[in-house]
Amino acid sequence: ARALVLDPKILCLDEPLSNLDAKLRDELRMELKRLQKELKITTIYVTHDQEEALSLSDRIAVFNKGKIEQVGTPFEIYNESKSKFVCEFIGEINKIEGKLIQEINSRITKLFKATNPIYFRLEALSNTSTHLDDLELTGKVLDTEYTGSFTKITYDIDGTIVKNLEKNTRKRLPKIGEEVKLYLHPEDIMQFGDVYEN
């Protein structure tokens, strides 16, 4: 309130919600967003809370050791990360190396370099197929973590640990020890560096 009464051209906020409990933080996050749009003030918001950054921002700058790694919309930062750092820093992600990359390469035409890790978001992996060219993998359920709206499921796919998020509906969720068919669209896979082999 003290800052707004001065009618500033730019409003700078440094971790303004960090000491609040989760419910109040969510309420104030929406209030900040409403105020910012209503007052039309350019706002620089510094935070380590990735959910805050993604939900409040029109554009995000991701810093690494004082240097900007990527600037983009929340969608671009999350789904089209431009570097390994941004990919691993923003949100939870599956990192795959070695043998499973070779298995994926055996089923697609655009090959990933086996020496570089590949990445895909938890929600990119699903137990239902949505594209004709989805990769089909078999995973053994190691653990389930119920979070309310979603269940996080941990799988072992040929010795590689991966996770996915399943929306909680009335459908039955797999049990620990069960083998499940999993599907992944190649376009949801990210890789960095000198990526593709000929």
C-alpha positions in Angstrom: 0.0 0.0 0.0 2.9 2.4 0.8 4.4 1.7 -2.6 1.2 2.1 -4.5 0.2 5.4 -3.0 3.2 6.9 -4.8 1.8 5.9 -8.2 5.1 4.2 -9.3 5.9 3.5 -12.9 7.5 0.2 -11.9 6.7 -1.9 -8.8 9.4 -4.2 -7.5 8.5 -7.1 -5.3 11.1 -9.4 -3.7 9.6 -12.6 -2.3 6.5 -10.8 -1.0 4.6 -14.0 -0.1 7.4 -16.2 1.2 6.4 -16.1 4.9 2.8 -16.9 4.4 1.0 -20.2 4.8 0.0 -22.0 1.6 -3.7 -21.0 1.6 -3.1 -17.3 2.3 -0.3 -17.3 -0.3 -2.7 -18.6 -3.0 -5.3 -16.0 -2.1 -2.8 -13.1 -2.1 -1.2 -14.3 -5.3 -4.6 -13.8 -7.1 -5.1 -10.5 -5.3 -1.6 -9.3 -6.6 -2.5 -10.4 -10.1 -5.8 -8.5 -10.0 -4.2 -5.4 -8.6 -1.4 -5.4 -11.2 -3.9 -5.7 -14.1 -6.3 -3.1 -12.6 -3.6 -0.5 -11.9 -1.6 -1.4 -15.1 1.7 -1.2 -13.3 4.7 -2.9 -14.7 5.8 -5.2 -12.0 9.2 -7.0 -11.4 8.6 -9.9 -9.2 11.6 -11.8 -7.7 10.8 -15.3 -6.4 12.2 -18.8 -6.0 8.6 -20.2 -6.0 8.1 -21.6 -9.4 4.3 -21.8 -9.2 4.2 -18.1 -8.3 6.5 -17.3 -11.2 4.4 -19.3 -13.7 1.0 -18.2 -12.5 1.7 -14.4 -12.1 4.0 -13.6 -15.0 3.5 -12.4 -18.5 7.3 -13.0 -19.1 9.9 -14.8 -17.0 13.6 -14.3 -16.8 15.4 -17.4 -15.4 18.8 -16.5 -13.8 21.7 -18.8 -13.2 24.7 -17.4 -11.2 23.7 -13.8 -12.1 23.3 -14.5 -15.8 20.0 -14.8 -17.7 19.5 -18.3 -19.1 16.2 -17.7 -20.8 13.5 -15.0 -21.1 10.0 -16.1 -22.3 6.4 -16.6 -21.5 5.5 -19.1 -18.8 4.5 -21.6 -21.5 7.9 -21.2 -23.3 9.9 -21.5 -20.1 8.1 -24.6 -19.0 7.5 -26.5 -22.3 10.3 -25.1 -24.5 13.2 -24.7 -22.2 16.3 -23.4 -24.0 18.9 -24.9 -21.8 19.6 -27.8 -19.5 19.6 -25.5 -16.5 16.2 -24.0 -17.2 14.7 -27.5 -18.0 15.9 -28.9 -14.7 15.2 -25.8 -12.6 11.6 -25.1 -13.6 9.2 -27.8 -12.4 9.7 -31.4 -11.7 11.1 -33.4 -14.7 12.2 -36.8 -15.8 15.8 -37.1 -16.8 16.7 -40.2 -18.9 20.1 -41.5 -19.8 21.7 -44.5 -21.5 19.8 -47.6 -22.2 16.3 -46.1 -22.3 17.4 -43.5 -24.9 18.5 -46.4 -27.1 15.2 -48.1 -26.7 13.3 -44.9 -27.6 15.6 -44.4 -30.6 14.7 -47.9 -31.9 11.1 -46.8 -32.3 11.4 -43.3 -33.8 12.9 -41.8 -37.0 14.4 -38.6 -35.4 17.1 -40.0 -33.2 18.3 -38.6 -29.9 22.0 -38.6 -29.1 22.6 -41.4 -26.7 25.4 -39.5 -24.9 23.2 -36.6 -23.9 20.3 -37.0 -21.4 16.8 -36.5 -22.6 14.0 -34.8 -20.5 10.2 -34.9 -20.4 7.7 -33.4 -17.9 5.8 -35.7 -15.6 2.5 -35.0 -17.3 3.9 -35.9 -20.7 4.0 -39.5 -19.6 0.5 -41.1 -19.5 -1.2 -44.5 -19.2 -3.4 -43.6 -22.1 -2.3 -42.9 -25.7 -3.4 -39.6 -27.3 -1.3 -39.6 -30.6 -0.9 -42.3 -33.3 2.9 -41.9 -33.0 3.1 -42.2 -29.2 6.0 -44.3 -27.9 4.7 -47.3 -25.9 6.8 -48.2 -22.8 6.2 -50.7 -20.0 6.7 -49.6 -16.4 6.5 -51.3 -13.1 4.8 -49.3 -10.4 7.2 -48.6 -7.5 5.3 -46.0 -5.5 2.2 -43.8 -5.6 1.8 -40.4 -3.9 -1.8 -39.1 -3.6 -1.9 -35.2 -3.6 -5.6 -34.6 -3.9 -6.3 -33.5 -7.6 -3.4 -35.7 -8.8 -1.5 -38.9 -8.0 2.2 -38.9 -8.6 3.3 -42.4 -9.7 6.9 -43.7 -9.8 7.7 -46.4 -12.3 10.7 -48.5 -13.2 11.2 -48.8 -16.9 14.0 -51.2 -17.7 16.0 -50.0 -14.7 15.2 -46.3 -15.2 13.1 -44.5 -12.6 10.5 -42.1 -14.1 7.4 -40.4 -12.6 4.1 -39.2 -14.0 1.1 -37.3 -12.8 -2.4 -38.8 -13.2 -5.5 -36.7 -12.7 -7.6 -38.3 -10.0 -10.9 -39.3 -11.6 -13.1 -42.3 -11.1 -10.7 -44.6 -13.1 -8.7 -47.1 -11.2 -5.1 -46.2 -10.4 -2.3 -48.9 -10.7 -1.1 -50.7 -7.6 2.5 -51.1 -6.4 4.1 -53.9 -8.3 1.7 -53.8 -11.2 3.1 -53.5 -14.8 1.5 -50.7 -16.8 1.6 -49.6 -20.5 2.9 -46.0 -20.6 2.8 -43.6 -23.6 5.1 -40.7 -24.5 4.9 -38.4 -27.5 8.3 -37.8 -29.1 7.6 -34.0 -29.4 7.4 -33.8 -25.6 11.0 -34.9 -25.3 13.7 -32.2 -24.8 17.5 -32.6 -25.3 20.3 -30.0 -25.2 23.7 -29.6 -26.8 24.6 -31.2 -30.1 21.3 -33.1 -30.1 20.4 -35.2 -33.1 22.3 -38.0 -34.8 22.1 -38.4 -38.6 
